[in-house]
């Protein structure tokens, strides 16, 4: 079938990369630092020009025709493209997925904290975020507003989880990401300070500096914590400034993804955008 391979048995080892994709502990053991899954057309477009190499592709029969032009791209030369009927797909991935477009891709090594600090002006730092969709939304907003990279603490979710990649619309694949180790957190913030960064701890604390009146420094790292607990006291104490988004007193708080986007937008107003314009990406949309 047009260069594709039909899979008629969910136990076929050739599609092992796609097994039980909602079983997160099993996926972590399986993927390790070797590969990740990307889902959907837009994230695949972003994957092609991200530098992450393809391992294999898994499609539902109804998705083959649209995928055929991708098979002519040099990035997919020699990459096996598998097709599975609905029942086989369900037994393989662990749930009903009648319109599957899945890619297994090679992970690139994460950046080091030192390298990120030395080569960036704007960073976002995530502490203990445990929701893949929030991480994906933050990555998408970070790319939209010119954030140079993302630093994760040791317990933050995998930046290349399938849902994170999907919600970010593939933009996480173009973010430089570093992860601090358990013995370097929260000391990694001191690495940023030594490189000339100021750090803003985002908090609802009424005593914090109002975002609209905060003076944006030349080098800035924006610190965000998990919904509910927020940033830990150790991180709050290390930050150079505590900053709040002024909201109605009738509302308790904002979703962390929304708070991140608002903060990035506010910061970007004082940061000239010198990035080259890519006319192929001027599709807009919110």
Buried (B, 14 or more C-beta within 10 A) or exposed (E): EEEBBEBEEBEBEEBEBBBBBEEBEEBEEBBEEEBBBBBBEBBBBBBBBBEBBBBBBBBBBEBBEEBBEBBEEEBBEEBBBBBBEBEBBBBBBBEEBEEBBBBBBEBBEBBEBBEBBEEBBBBBBBBBBEBBBBBBBBBBBBBBBBBBBBBBBBBBBBBBBBBBBBBBBBBBBBBBBBBBEEEBBBEBBEBBBEBEBBBBBBBBEEEBBEBEEBEBBEBBBBBBBBBEEBBBEEBBEBBBBBBBBEEEEEEEEBEBBBBBBBBBEBBBEEBEEEEEEEEEEEEEEE
